[in-house]
Amino acid sequence: MKHYKAPAKVNIFLKVTGKRGEYHEILSRFMVVEQLHDLLYFFPKETEGFVIDGDFACATEQNTIYKAYAALLEATGSTELERLMQTHGIAVNKHIPAFAGLGGGSSDAATYLKMCNEVLHLGLDVSELAAIGARVGADVPFFVYGYPSANVSGIGEIVEPFDEAPLHLETRTPPIEISTPAVYRRFRESFYRELSPEAYDYFAATDSKTLLSELSADDANDLFEPALSLYPELKEHFRHGWFFSGSGSSFFKAVEA
């Protein structure tokens, strides 16, 4: 059975630029961490219902893979998709930590969408898959497109490839489960600041290696300070020269390959 890689990502920088309904608008540089990934594959099953075999704490209906299935089914009405998931389960060998700011759930969902599109010959192009993925989660479109590095904006639906050499990234994830909604709320209440047009252009146009050499962890990620205020134990795990990914709790740095 073919295995599919679902890679992790880090946010080289993350700036909150506004709010749209229940979502926050951002400008961020996403970069894939190739050496850290989950592995997904289909396997035959005899039990009824949608089956996900993996180390997950949530109910099946709350899993991003199941949400991707529901969104894909709604978008296509594919009876072949229904039959596939009646006869097969989806197995996930988890290596990306959960609640870590590394995009594991979003990557799993995107990879599942691409698996179904390939196996069932649904004929959806990448932009159509990304639009379906956006219904599942804000980070899913990035993983659907599969760019090594990209500027991500809007609420995650605008993904523009950034032409740069991939960095070799080392990640470290403390055993702290962080609530992304709580961190965004704290940011909005106590840390919100306008991003000037000049700053926007600087972040969008500057390569990741330069950004990491010029910025502090606070400057790079708007969510670092609010996360620290909610989870002060993060301070024990922060090291100079490391950066904070997403809403955490993972730290990363670029290292020589």
C-alpha positions, 0 to 999 in steps of 0.5 A: 500500500502506497504511503504518503508524506504529510510534512510539518511546517514552521512560520518563519514570521507571523503577523496578524493584519486584521480580522474577518468574522471569526478568523484572523487575517495574517501575513506569514511565511510558511516553510516545510520541514521535510525531515518531520512528517506523518505517513498516511495510507489506506488499508482494507477494513471490515468494520463499519463507519469511518476509521482512522487508525492513529494516535489521536486524542479527539473523536473521529468527527473532530479529526481534520481528516474526517472533516476533509472527507466531509468537505470533499464529499460535499464538494464532489458528491462522489459515490466512489469516495463513499465506497472507498471509505466503506471498504478502507480506513486511513492509517496515520503514523504520527510523528508531528506533535499535536498542539505544536504550531507545526501544522500536523492536522492541516497537513494530514487533511491536505494529504488525505485530499490529495490521496483521494484525488489521486486514487479515485481519479477525481480530476480536481486541480490544485486550486480546487483542492485548496478551496475544499481544504480551506473549509477544513482549516486555514493552514490546509491550502498551503499543504495542498499546494505543496510549495517548499516556502510560501507567503500565506495571507488572508485567512490562509487561502492566499498562498504565493510561492516564495522562491528561496533555497529551503533551510534546514530546520531543527524543531523542539516542542515542549510538552505544553498544549496551547490553545490557538483561539486563546492565544489569538484572543489574548493578542487581540485584547492586549497585544494588537498593533497595526502593521505598516505598509512598509513593514508588510512589504519588508516581511513579504519580500525578504528571504527567510534566512535574512529574516531569521538573522535580523529579527528577534523571536518577538519581532518575527511572531506576533503570537509569541508574547501573548502565548508567553503571557498565557503559558509562562512555562514556555519561558523555561523552554525558550533559547536565544536564537530560536523562533516560535512557530504559529501559536506554539508550542514549538520552537525552531532554528535554522542549522547547517545541513 
